Amino acid sequence: MQLEERLKTAVLAAELAGKLILSMWSNDLTEEYKIDKSPVTAADKASEKLIKDLLLGRFPDDGFLGEETGMQEGQSGCFWACDPIDGTWSFLNHEDTCTVCISLHQEEETLLSVIFNPFTNVLYQGAIGIPPTRNGVLMPLVKKTKLEEGVVNFFISSNRITDVARLFMLRKHGYISKLVTQGGSIAHSMAQIACGINNVFVGIANKPSNIWDLAGGIFLIRQAGGVVTNLQGENVNGVQAKETLVASSNPSIHQEILAHLNEAKFGTVM
């Protein structure tokens, strides 16, 4: 399978794409809009082309699924998934919460993940049989076992303000130490869980996730000993529209947050 070689190549592709993205980070970015009104810039397209050309040049039998170019079937039984700039809105606003996301899959199984933030020069990587690291240091970097000491990062669609209020009520009652919302790249937020900087991620969006949105981050969290489920505690690799995703840095915190969220009727419409 050459997983170690594939991981090295994916890291190289992400780092080269990051340099390209930084070189195009200007005030006159050309942008288009998809049907769902999400933006696409010339940097998105150029980054994906660089990644695709490098990966398929080295592994020509693999498939490739890119956010901007769609699916190219392969012969190896494996395919790469790529989001060339996860957090394009943030990229347009010159925020540093954008990442390059690359993962490798065999049917339903994720084999490796690379998440690179070129603005902060932070690289998350891991593969089956290769422990997950952040800039070469094993994850998790921070280990907490109590939710009351933990940081909860959330991404909740603007039309679900009641759920935001429910999180703040949990904070008010002392069940959570701190609430943050970073916006930008969801993969970046998921990577914070894998390394323990944040202890829980709670997300609800109005549209279903794609494999390039969540698979790489979920893989790293689980490789680092964390848990990713829906509100019912069922393991998930993606979510449907308006379905809640809960990711935690370890099982004990995960059980706590699920209990509190369900008690607060999180995710229900009043």
URNORUR-V127863 format. One record per backbone hydrogen bond with DSSP energy under -1.0 kcal/mol. NH is the residue of the N-H (numbers start at 1). CO is the residue of the C=O. Records with the same first field share a line. If there is no record, write none. Layout:
NH->CO, CO
//
This chain:
6->2
7->3
8->4
9->5
10->6
11->7
12->8
13->9
14->10
15->11
16->12
17->13
18->14
19->15
20->16
21->17
22->18
23->19
25->22
26->24
32->40
34->38
37->34
40->32
42->30
45->41
46->42
47->43
48->44
49->45
50->46
51->47
52->48
53->49
54->50
55->51
56->52
57->53
58->54
59->55
62->59
63->78
64->72
65->80
66->70
67->82
70->66
72->64
75->61
76->61
79->105
80->63
81->103
82->65
83->101
86->99
91->87
92->88
93->89
94->91
95->90
99->86
100->116
101->83
102->114
103->81
104->112
105->79
106->109
109->106
111->104
112->104
113->126
114->102
115->124
116->100
117->122
121->117
122->117
124->115
125->133
126->113
127->130
128->111
130->127
133->125
134->137
135->123
137->134
139->132
141->195
142->195
149->146
150->147
152->178
153->200
154->180
155->202
157->204
160->157
163->160
164->160
165->161
166->162
167->163
168->164
169->165
170->166
171->167
172->168
173->169
174->171
175->170
177->150
178->150
180->152
185->97
189->185
190->186
191->187
192->188
194->190
195->191
197->192
198->192
199->151
200->151
201->247
202->153
203->245
204->155
209->239
213->210
214->210
215->211
218->214
219->215
220->216
221->217
222->218
223->219
224->220
225->222
226->221
227->248
229->246
230->234
233->230
236->228
242->205
243->240
245->203
246->229
247->201
248->227
249->199
254->250
255->251
256->252
257->253
258->254
259->255
260->256
261->257
262->258
263->259
264->260
265->262
266->261
268->265
//
